[in-house]
Amino acid sequence: MDILIMLGIGAFVLLVFIVTRRNRLSKESNTDVSTEQEETKSPWEGFIRFYLYLYGPTLVIFGIIHTVGIITGDVTYVNIADAIFNFTLGVVYIICAVLYSKNKQSVIWIYIASVIGAIIYAFAMGRGFNFYIAIFGGFVSYQLLKLREMNVLT
């Protein structure tokens, strides 16, 4: 489990590097962009879209894997709860991705509610406080709130 956490952190750092590097290169090559457009651009817009579109289907796949495990005979209340939770959370993230693509402000509150729900679920299942979802969810929530302040999300 520790290896998966380290791989997740490494992937996050790599994505941050790629996003910031790409935006720096695009700013250097686009010198004729107006200052108003530059003010409304955030280096995290593409990252958040990528994250929501990647993580949502991944959770749906995890839900399906848990369901297959239940069908093959590993029926426990934990597996049933995990299958339902992963599938539901994945669908919520896909909805968030669609709303984000349409620049809807409601994505902020749905995403924050899903992060709080994931933390509560971890406590309810006896897994303790999930630092990964809290820190990463807090970061994405903060970026969404910044995008709302920049009038990107309406």
Buried (B, 14 or more C-beta within 10 A) or exposed (E): EEEEEEEEEEEBEEBBEEBEEEBEEEEEEEEEEEEEEEEEBBBBBBBBEBBBBEBBBEBBEBBBEBBEBBEEEEEEEEBBBBBEBBBBBBBBBBBBBBBBEEBBBEBBEBBBEBBBBBBEBBEEEEEEEBEBBBEBBEBBBEBBEEBBEEEBBE
